[in-house]
């Protein structure tokens, strides 16, 4: 935790100094984001292609219900899908509603050696809020790269800020996203078992996201950066004619942009890559039809088999000396010869 926190603070400080130094603004505002986008796209494609080439000769789906067998036994069509349609339904529930996480349980020792299992729905709820609010924030940011702004994005902003709190208008998605990230961090810190198995590469993306969202909230509600100037800069990147605007931009914007660039660079090589990997996971995208379909590994080399009769011919005398039962005794074998 400490190493990851220091790394995020150092990254933010470097981005702040780069944004406050006129000679370095082009590096941190143009060059670094463009490099980050290239690394993200190349890394994402490489990881997907690498997973796609991995052989999956056997059906190994993770199941949570009764497999299809006899006609009078009711199968779990979504938790243990037998057909491709059921598998697609299971994938949709997993990707859109986190069904397996909803079914998650937690085990604890209470009142001595008594093991207690109980539902753990809070993790499912905040994980769902995090992903959907992040999606909304991501789509809203397209207004910085599109001119004119599509009507759909304007309608999304209207719904997102329907509470009409403060000036500028408070977007619920950003606040909920920040709260969900804090919950996920506190869960990792407060749960002794989870904290024991957590590594720096578990904390770093989480703290990086907190820094990214937190700096974005500060830009909108505290620093109140000039949106028109920022859009001039982002539109230059989108149209491949990058330039630094004449009007100054708050260094906090470069901190926000630095966190985003770092996130894009580490994304394909971290656990965040589950966004693309879930669609290629054989534990999710295969039907559970092992009782109906024989799965043979096509990559196995041909085997040379040895029959028991051949084995006994080679070791008949030794087996006879050891008193082991024989189909043909040494005397019978000698008479045949």
TIMARGU-577013 format. One record per residue: x, y, z of N, C-alpha, C in turn; residue in three letters. Coordinates in steps of 0.2 Angstrom, whole numbers, padded with zeros to 4 digits, always signed. Atoms other than C-alpha are relative to their C-alpha. Example, Ala and Ser with C-alpha at 12.3 -4.5 7.8 and 13.67 -1.06 7.14 Angstrom:
% TIMARGU-577013
+0004-0006+0000+0062-0022+0039+0004+0006+0000ALA -0004-0006-0001+0068-0005+0036-0004+0005+0003SER 
***
This chain:
% TIMARGU-577013
+0004-0006+0000+0000+0000+0000+0004+0006+0000UNK -0005-0006-0001+0014+0013+0005+0003+0001-0006UNK -0004-0001+0007+0024+0010-0011-0004+0002-0005UNK +0005-0003+0005+0009+0012-0022-0002+0007+0001UNK +0003-0006-0001+0003+0027-0013+0006+0005-0002UNK -0006-0004+0001+0021+0035-0014+0001+0001-0008UNK -0001-0001+0007+0022+0031-0033-0006+0004-0003UNK +0005-0004+0002+0005+0039-0036+0001+0008+0002UNK -0002-0007-0002+0010+0055-0026+0005+0003-0004UNK -0005-0002+0004+0026+0056-0036-0002+0001-0007UNK +0003-0001+0006+0017+0054-0052-0004+0007-0001UNK +0004-0006+0000+0005+0068-0048+0005+0006+0001UNK -0004-0005-0001+0019+0079-0042+0004+0002-0006UNK -0003-0001+0006+0029+0077-0058-0004+0003-0005UNK +0004-0002+0004+0014+0080-0068-0002+0008+0001UNK +0002-0007-0002+0010+0096-0058+0006+0005-0002UNK -0006-0004+0002+0028+0103-0061+0001+0000-0007UNK +0000+0000+0007+0027+0098-0079-0005+0005-0003UNK +0005-0005+0002+0011+0108-0081+0001+0007+0002UNK -0002-0007-0002+0018+0123-0072+0006+0003-0003UNK -0006-0002+0003+0034+0124-0082-0002+0001-0008UNK +0002-0001+0007+0030+0132-0099+0004-0005-0005UNK -0004+0004+0005+0044+0122-0108-0002-0008+0000UNK +0002+0007-0001+0037+0105-0102-0007-0001-0001UNK +0008+0001+0001+0018+0108-0106-0001-0004-0006UNK +0001+0004+0006+0020+0101-0123+0001-0008+0001UNK -0002+0007-0001+0028+0085-0117-0005-0003+0004UNK +0005+0003-0004+0015+0082-0103-0007+0001-0003UNK +0007-0001+0002+0000+0088-0112-0001-0003-0007UNK +0001+0002+0007+0003+0082-0130+0004-0007-0001UNK -0004+0006+0001+0017+0069-0131-0002-0006+0004UNK +0001+0005-0004+0014+0059-0116-0007-0003-0001UNK +0007+0004+0001-0005+0056-0119+0000-0003-0007UNK +0000+0003+0006-0002+0052-0137+0004-0007+0000UNK -0003+0006-0001+0011+0039-0132-0004-0005+0004UNK +0005+0004-0004-0001+0032-0119-0005-0003-0004UNK +0006+0002+0005-0015+0030-0132+0003-0006-0004UNK -0003+0005+0004-0003+0020-0143+0002-0006+0004UNK -0002+0006-0004+0004+0009-0129-0007-0004+0002UNK +0006+0003-0002-0014+0006-0123-0003-0005-0006UNK +0003+0003+0005-0020+0001-0140+0004-0006-0002UNK -0004+0006+0002-0005-0010-0145+0000-0005+0006UNK +0000+0005-0005-0005-0018-0128-0006-0004+0001UNK +0006+0004+0000-0023-0022-0128-0001-0005-0005UNK +0001+0005+0006-0023-0030-0145+0005-0006+0001UNK -0005+0006-0001-0007-0040-0141-0003-0005+0006UNK +0002+0005-0005-0015-0047-0125-0006-0004-0002UNK +0005+0003+0003-0031-0051-0134+0002-0006-0005UNK -0002+0005+0005-0022-0060-0148+0004-0006+0004UNK -0004+0005-0004-0011-0069-0135-0005-0005+0003UNK +0005+0004-0003-0026-0075-0126-0004-0005-0005UNK +0004+0004+0005-0035-0080-0142+0004-0006-0003UNK -0005+0006+0003-0020-0091-0148+0001-0005+0005UNK -0001+0005-0005-0020-0100-0131-0005-0006-0001UNK +0004+0006+0001-0026-0118-0134-0005-0002+0006UNK +0005+0002-0006-0042-0123-0124-0003-0007-0003UNK +0002+0006+0003-0044-0142-0129-0006-0003+0004UNK +0005+0003-0004-0056-0146-0115-0005+0005+0003UNK +0005-0004-0003-0072-0139-0108+0001+0001+0007UNK -0002-0001-0007-0068-0131-0091-0004+0006+0003UNK +0004-0006-0003-0083-0119-0087-0001-0001+0008UNK +0002+0000-0007-0085-0114-0069-0008+0000+0001UNK +0008+0001-0001-0103-0119-0064-0002+0002+0007UNK +0003-0002-0007-0115-0114-0050-0006-0003+0000UNK +0006+0003+0000-0129-0126-0053+0000-0007-0003UNK +0000+0007+0002-0135-0143-0059+0001+0000-0008UNK -0001+0001+0007-0128-0149-0076-0006-0004-0003UNK +0005+0004+0004-0140-0156-0089+0002-0007+0000UNK -0001+0008+0000-0141-0175-0087-0006-0003-0002UNK +0006+0004+0001-0157-0185-0085-0006+0005-0001UNK +0006-0005+0002-0174-0178-0092-0003+0002+0006UNK +0004-0002-0006-0182-0178-0075+0004+0004+0005UNK -0004-0005-0004-0168-0168-0067+0001+0007-0003UNK +0000-0007+0003-0170-0149-0069+0007+0003+0000UNK -0007-0003+0001-0154-0141-0076+0000+0007+0002UNK -0001-0007-0001-0148-0124-0071+0002+0003-0007UNK -0001-0002+0007-0149-0116-0089+0005+0006+0000UNK -0004-0006+0000-0139-0100-0084+0006-0002+0004UNK -0005+0001-0004-0128-0106-0070+0005-0006-0002UNK -0003+0006+0003-0123-0122-0079-0003-0001-0007UNK +0003+0001+0006-0127-0119-0097+0002-0005-0005UNK -0002+0006+0004-0128-0133-0109+0000+0002-0008UNK +0000-0002+0007-0131-0124-0126+0003+0007-0001UNK -0003-0006+0001-0123-0109-0134-0005+0006+0002UNK +0005-0005-0002-0139-0099-0131+0001+0002+0008UNK -0001-0001-0007-0137-0102-0112+0006+0003+0002UNK -0007-0003-0001-0119-0098-0113+0000+0007-0001UNK +0000-0007+0002-0122-0081-0121-0004+0003+0005UNK +0004-0003-0005-0136-0078-0108+0004+0001+0006UNK -0004+0000-0006-0124-0082-0094+0006+0006-0001UNK -0005-0005+0001-0110-0071-0102-0003+0007+0001UNK +0003-0007-0001-0122-0056-0103-0002+0002+0007UNK +0002-0001-0007-0128-0058-0085+0007+0002+0004UNK -0007-0001-0003-0109-0059-0080+0003+0007-0002UNK -0003-0006+0002-0104-0044-0090-0004+0006+0002UNK +0005-0005-0001-0119-0033-0087-0002+0001+0007UNK +0002-0001-0007-0124-0037-0069+0004-0004+0005UNK -0005+0004-0004-0109-0047-0062-0004-0005+0005UNK +0004+0005-0003-0120-0062-0058+0004-0004+0005UNK -0004+0004-0005-0106-0072-0050+0002+0003+0006UNK -0001-0004-0006-0101-0058-0039-0006+0001+0005UNK +0006-0001-0004-0119-0056-0033-0001-0007+0004UNK +0001+0007-0004-0119-0075-0028+0006-0001+0005UNK -0005+0001-0005-0103-0072-0018-0001+0000+0007UNK +0001+0001-0007-0102-0077+0000+0007+0001+0004UNK -0006-0001-0004-0090-0073+0014+0000-0005+0006UNK -0001+0005-0005-0083-0085+0027+0004+0003+0006UNK -0004-0003-0006-0078-0080+0045-0001-0005+0006UNK +0000+0004-0006-0074-0089+0061-0003+0005+0006UNK +0004-0003-0006-0086-0083+0075-0001-0004+0006UNK +0001+0004-0006-0088-0088+0093+0004-0006+0000UNK -0004+0006-0001-0073-0099+0093+0001-0003-0007UNK -0002+0003+0007-0070-0112+0079-0006-0001-0004UNK +0006+0001+0004-0088-0110+0072+0001+0004-0007UNK +0000-0003+0007-0087-0106+0053-0006+0002-0002UNK +0006-0002+0002-0100-0095+0047+0000+0003-0007UNK +0001-0003+0007-0105-0091+0029-0006+0005-0001UNK +0006-0005+0000-0115-0075+0025+0001+0003-0007UNK +0000-0004+0006-0119-0065+0010+0004+0006+0000UNK -0004-0006+0001-0108-0052+0003-0002+0004-0006UNK +0003-0004+0005-0119-0040-0007+0003+0007-0001UNK -0002-0007+0000-0110-0024-0003+0006+0000-0005UNK -0005+0000+0005-0095-0029-0014-0003+0000-0007UNK +0004+0000+0006-0107-0033-0028-0003+0007-0002UNK +0003-0007+0001-0116-0016-0026+0005+0005-0002UNK -0005-0005+0002-0101-0005-0026+0004-0001-0006UNK -0003+0001+0006-0092-0014-0040-0004+0001-0006UNK +0005-0002+0006-0108-0012-0051+0000+0008+0000UNK +0001-0007+0000-0109+0006-0046+0007+0003-0003UNK -0007-0003+0003-0090+0009-0050+0000-0001-0008UNK -0001+0001+0007-0091+0001-0067-0005+0004-0004UNK +0005-0003+0004-0107+0009-0073+0001+0008+0000UNK -0002-0007-0001-0102+0026-0066+0006+0002-0004UNK -0006-0001+0004-0085+0025-0074-0002+0000-0008UNK +0002+0000+0007-0094+0021-0091-0003+0007-0001UNK +0004-0006+0001-0105+0036-0089+0005+0006+0000UNK -0005-0006+0000-0090+0048-0085+0004-0001-0006UNK -0004+0001+0006-0080+0040-0099-0004+0003-0007UNK +0004-0003+0006-0095+0044-0112+0000+0007+0001UNK +0001-0007+0000-0097+0061-0105+0006+0004-0002UNK -0006-0003+0002-0079+0065-0108+0001+0001-0008UNK +0000+0000+0007-0082+0063-0127-0002+0007-0002UNK +0002-0007+0002-0089+0081-0127+0007+0004-0001UNK -0007-0004+0001-0070+0087-0126+0003-0002-0007UNK -0004+0003+0007-0066+0077-0143-0005+0001-0006UNK +0005+0000+0005-0082+0080-0153-0003+0007+0000UNK +0003-0006+0001-0089+0096-0161-0004+0000-0006UNK +0004-0001-0006-0103+0098-0161-0001-0006+0004UNK +0001+0005-0004-0107+0088-0146-0007-0004-0001UNK +0006+0004+0001-0120+0074-0149-0005+0001+0005UNK +0006-0001-0004-0137+0076-0143+0000-0005+0006UNK +0001+0005-0005-0136+0059-0133+0005+0002+0006UNK -0004-0001-0006-0121+0065-0123-0003+0006+0004UNK +0004-0005-0003-0131+0081-0119-0006-0002+0005UNK +0006+0003-0004-0146+0071-0113+0003-0004+0006UNK -0003+0003-0005-0134+0060-0103+0002+0004+0006UNK -0002-0005-0005-0127+0075-0094-0006+0003+0004UNK +0006-0003-0003-0145+0082-0091-0002-0005+0006UNK +0002+0005-0005-0150+0065-0082+0005+0000+0006UNK -0005+0001-0005-0133+0064-0073+0000+0006+0005UNK +0000-0005-0004-0135+0081-0066-0007+0003+0002UNK +0007-0002-0001-0154+0081-0063-0001+0003+0007UNK +0001-0002-0007-0152+0085-0044+0001+0008+0000UNK -0001-0007+0001-0146+0103-0050+0003+0003+0007UNK -0004-0002-0006-0134+0104-0035+0006+0005-0001UNK -0006-0004+0000-0122+0119-0034+0001+0003-0007UNK -0003-0003+0006-0113+0129-0048+0007-0001-0001UNK +0004+0003+0005-0107+0121-0059-0004-0006+0003UNK +0005+0006-0001-0120+0107-0059+0004-0006+0002UNK -0004+0006-0003-0115+0092-0048-0003-0006-0004UNK +0001+0006+0004-0114+0076-0059+0000-0006+0005UNK +0001+0005-0005-0120+0061-0048+0005-0005-0002UNK -0004+0005+0002-0109+0049-0058+0007+0001+0003UNK -0006-0001-0002-0093+0057-0053+0001-0001+0008UNK +0000+0000-0007-0097+0058-0034-0001-0008+0002UNK +0002+0007-0001-0104+0040-0034+0007-0004-0002UNK -0006+0003+0002-0088+0034-0043+0005+0001+0005UNK -0006-0001-0005-0076+0042-0031-0002-0004+0007UNK +0002+0004-0006-0086+0034-0016+0001-0007-0001UNK -0001+0007+0001-0086+0017-0024+0007-0002+0000UNK -0007+0001-0001-0067+0018-0026+0002+0000+0007UNK -0002+0000-0007-0065+0023-0008-0002-0006+0004UNK +0003+0006-0003-0076+0008-0003+0005-0006-0001UNK -0004+0006+0002-0065-0004-0013+0007+0001+0003UNK -0007+0000-0004-0049+0003-0005-0001-0001+0007UNK +0001+0001-0007-0056+0003+0012-0001-0008+0002UNK +0001+0007-0001-0062-0015+0010+0007-0004+0000UNK -0007+0003+0000-0044-0020+0005+0004+0001+0006UNK -0004-0002-0006-0037-0011+0020-0002-0003+0006UNK +0003+0002-0006-0049-0016+0033-0001-0008+0001UNK +0000+0008+0000-0051-0035+0028+0007-0003+0001UNK -0006+0002-0002-0037-0043+0037+0003-0006-0005UNK -0002+0005+0005-0037-0058+0025+0002+0002-0007UNK -0001-0003+0007-0038-0048+0009+0006+0004+0000UNK -0006-0004+0000-0025-0036+0015+0007-0004+0000UNK -0006+0005+0000-0013-0051+0018+0002-0002-0007UNK -0002+0003+0007-0014-0057+0000+0001+0006-0005UNK +0000-0006+0004-0014-0039-0007+0007+0002-0002UNK -0006-0002+0003+0001-0034-0018+0000+0007-0002UNK +0000-0007+0003+0007-0017-0024-0003+0001-0007UNK +0004+0000+0006+0000-0021-0041-0008-0001+0001UNK +0007-0001-0002-0017-0022-0032-0002+0007+0002UNK +0002-0007-0002-0016-0005-0024+0001+0005-0005UNK -0002-0005+0005-0008+0004-0038-0005+0003-0005UNK +0006-0002+0005-0022+0004-0051-0006+0003+0004UNK +0005-0002-0004-0034+0007-0037+0001+0008+0002UNK -0002-0006-0002-0025+0022-0030+0001+0005-0006UNK +0000-0004+0006-0022+0028-0048-0007+0003-0002UNK +0006-0002+0002-0040+0028-0052-0003+0005+0005UNK +0002-0004-0005-0044+0037-0035+0003+0007-0002UNK -0003-0007+0002-0031+0051-0041-0003+0003-0006UNK +0003-0003+0006-0039+0052-0058-0006+0003+0001UNK +0006-0003-0001-0056+0054-0052+0000+0006+0005UNK +0000-0006-0005-0052+0065-0037+0003+0006-0004UNK -0002-0006+0003-0042+0077-0048-0005+0003-0005UNK +0005-0002+0005-0056+0077-0061-0006+0004+0004UNK +0005-0003-0004-0068+0082-0047+0002+0007+0002UNK -0003-0007-0002-0056+0096-0041+0000+0005-0006UNK +0000-0004+0006-0055+0102-0058-0007+0003-0002UNK +0007-0002+0002-0074+0104-0060-0002+0004+0006UNK +0003-0004-0005-0079+0110-0043+0004+0004+0005UNK -0004-0004-0005-0064+0117-0034+0005+0005-0005UNK -0004-0004+0004-0051+0123-0047-0004+0004-0006UNK +0004-0002+0005-0064+0126-0060+0004+0003-0006UNK -0004-0002+0005-0053+0126-0075-0004+0002-0006UNK +0003-0003+0006-0057+0134-0092-0001-0006-0005UNK +0002+0006+0004-0067+0121-0101+0002+0001-0008UNK -0001-0002+0007-0065+0130-0118+0007-0001-0002UNK -0007+0000+0002-0046+0131-0117+0002-0008+0000UNK -0002+0007+0000-0045+0112-0112-0003-0003-0006UNK +0003+0003+0006-0057+0108-0127+0004+0002-0006UNK -0004-0001+0006-0046+0117-0139+0006-0004+0000UNK -0006+0004+0000-0031+0107-0133-0002-0007-0002UNK +0002+0007+0002-0040+0090-0134-0003-0001-0007UNK +0002+0000+0007-0048+0094-0151+0006+0000-0004UNK -0007+0000+0004-0030+0097-0157+0003-0007+0000UNK -0003+0007-0001-0025+0080-0151-0005-0005-0005UNK +0005+0004+0004-0041+0072-0159+0001+0001-0007UNK -0001-0001+0008-0038+0080-0176+0007-0001-0002UNK -0008+0001+0001-0019+0076-0175+0003+0006-0002UNK -0003-0006+0001-0015+0094-0175+0001+0003+0007UNK -0001-0001-0007-0009+0095-0157+0004+0007+0001UNK -0003-0006-0002-0004+0112-0149-0002+0002+0007UNK +0002-0003-0006-0004+0121-0133-0003+0006+0000UNK +0004-0006+0001-0017+0134-0131+0004+0006+0003UNK -0003-0006-0002-0012+0152-0129-0001+0002+0007UNK +0002-0001-0007-0022+0154-0113+0003-0005+0005UNK -0003+0005-0004-0014+0145-0098-0005-0004+0003UNK +0005+0005-0003-0022+0129-0091+0003-0001+0007UNK -0002+0001-0007-0021+0125-0072+0004-0006+0000UNK -0004+0006+0000-0007+0113-0068-0004-0007+0003UNK +0004+0006-0002-0021+0102-0060-0002-0004-0005UNK +0002+0003+0006-0027+0098-0077+0006-0005-0003UNK -0006+0004+0002-0009+0091-0081+0000-0006+0005UNK +0000+0006-0005-0010+0080-0065-0006-0005-0002UNK +0005+0005+0002-0027+0073-0071+0002-0003-0006UNK -0002+0003+0006-0020+0070-0088+0006-0005+0001UNK -0006+0005-0002-0004+0062-0081-0003-0006+0003UNK +0003+0006-0003-0015+0050-0071-0003-0004-0005UNK +0003+0003+0005-0025+0046-0086+0005-0004-0005UNK -0005+0003+0005-0009+0043-0097+0003-0006+0004UNK -0003+0005-0004-0002+0032-0083-0004-0006+0000UNK +0005+0005+0000-0018+0022-0082+0000-0004-0007UNK +0000+0003+0007-0018+0019-0101+0006-0004-0001UNK -0006+0004+0001+0000+0013-0101+0000-0006+0004UNK +0000+0006-0005-0002+0001-0086-0006-0005-0002UNK +0007+0004+0000-0020-0005-0091+0001-0007-0003UNK +0000+0007+0004-0015-0019-0104+0004-0005+0004UNK -0005+0004-0003-0002-0026-0092-0002-0001+0008UNK +0002+0001-0006-0012-0026-0076-0007-0004+0001UNK +0006+0004-0001-0027-0035-0068-0007+0004-0003UNK +0005-0004+0003-0038-0021-0076-0002-0003-0007UNK +0001+0003+0006-0037-0031-0092-0005-0005+0000UNK +0006+0005+0000-0051-0042-0086-0006+0003-0004UNK +0006-0003+0004-0062-0030-0096+0000-0003-0007UNK +0000+0004+0006-0056-0039-0112+0001-0007+0001UNK -0001+0007-0001-0051-0055-0105-0006-0005+0002UNK +0006+0004-0002-0068-0060-0098-0003-0004-0006UNK +0003+0003+0006-0074-0063-0116+0004-0006-0003UNK -0004+0006+0002-0060-0076-0119+0001-0005+0005UNK -0001+0005-0006-0061-0085-0102-0004-0006-0002UNK +0004+0006+0001-0065-0103-0105-0004-0002+0006UNK +0004+0002-0005-0072-0104-0088-0007+0004+0000UNK +0006-0004+0001-0086-0092-0094-0003-0001-0007UNK +0003+0000+0007-0088-0094-0113-0001-0007-0003UNK +0001+0007+0003-0089-0113-0115-0007-0003+0004UNK +0005+0004-0003-0105-0123-0112+0002-0006+0004UNK -0002+0006-0004-0105-0137-0099-0004-0006-0003UNK +0003+0005+0004-0109-0151-0111+0005-0006+0000UNK -0005+0006+0000-0095-0164-0105-0004-0006+0000UNK +0003+0006+0000-0108-0177-0103-0003-0002-0007UNK +0003+0001+0007-0114-0176-0121+0005+0000-0005UNK -0005-0001+0005-0099-0171-0130+0007-0003+0002UNK -0006+0002-0002-0082-0180-0129+0005+0005-0003UNK -0005-0005+0002-0068-0167-0129+0007-0003+0000UNK -0007+0004+0001-0051-0174-0135+0005+0006-0002UNK -0006-0005+0001-0035-0164-0134+0003-0001-0007UNK -0003+0001+0006-0029-0162-0152+0007+0001+0000UNK -0007-0001+0000-0012-0157-0147+0004-0005+0003UNK -0003+0005-0003-0008-0173-0138+0004-0004-0006UNK -0004+0004+0005+0007-0183-0147-0003-0007+0000UNK +0002+0007+0000+0003-0201-0153+0003-0004+0006UNK -0003+0004-0005+0005-0213-0139+0002-0007-0002UNK -0002+0007+0001+0014-0230-0140-0002-0004+0006UNK +0003+0004-0006+0004-0242-0129+0003-0007+0000UNK -0003+0006-0001+0011-0258-0122-0006-0005+0004UNK +0005+0005-0003-0001-0273-0118+0002-0003+0006UNK -0002+0004-0005-0001-0283-0103+0004-0006-0002UNK -0004+0006+0002+0004-0298-0112+0007+0001-0002UNK -0007-0002+0002+0019-0289-0119+0004+0001+0006UNK -0004-0001-0006+0024-0284-0102+0001-0006+0004UNK -0001+0006-0003+0022-0301-0095+0005-0004-0003UNK -0005+0003+0003+0033-0308-0108+0007+0002+0001UNK -0007-0003-0001+0047-0296-0104+0002-0002+0008UNK -0002+0001-0007+0046-0299-0085-0003-0006+0003UNK +0004+0006-0003+0038-0317-0083+0005-0003+0005UNK -0004+0003-0005+0053-0324-0074+0001+0003+0006UNK +0000-0004-0006+0055-0310-0062-0007+0000+0004UNK +0007+0000-0004+0036-0310-0058-0001-0007+0003UNK +0001+0007-0003+0037-0329-0056+0004-0001+0007UNK -0004+0000-0006+0051-0327-0043-0003+0004+0005UNK +0004-0004-0005+0041-0314-0034-0006-0003+0002UNK +0006+0003-0002+0026-0325-0033-0006+0003-0002UNK +0006-0003+0002+0015-0314-0043-0004-0004-0005UNK +0004+0005+0005+0000-0322-0053+0002+0002-0007UNK -0002-0001+0007+0004-0325-0071-0006-0003-0004UNK +0005+0004+0005-0008-0329-0086+0003-0006-0003UNK -0004+0006+0003+0006-0340-0093+0006-0001+0004UNK -0006+0001-0004+0019-0348-0082+0006-0001-0005UNK -0006+0001+0004+0037-0350-0088+0000-0006-0003UNK +0000+0006+0003+0034-0368-0091-0004+0000-0006UNK +0005+0000+0005+0019-0365-0102+0003+0004-0006UNK -0004-0004+0006+0029-0351-0112+0005-0004-0003UNK -0005+0004+0003+0043-0363-0114-0003-0006-0005UNK +0003+0005+0004+0032-0377-0121-0003+0003-0006UNK +0002-0003+0006+0024-0365-0133+0006+0001-0005UNK -0005-0001+0005+0041-0361-0140+0003-0006-0003UNK 
***
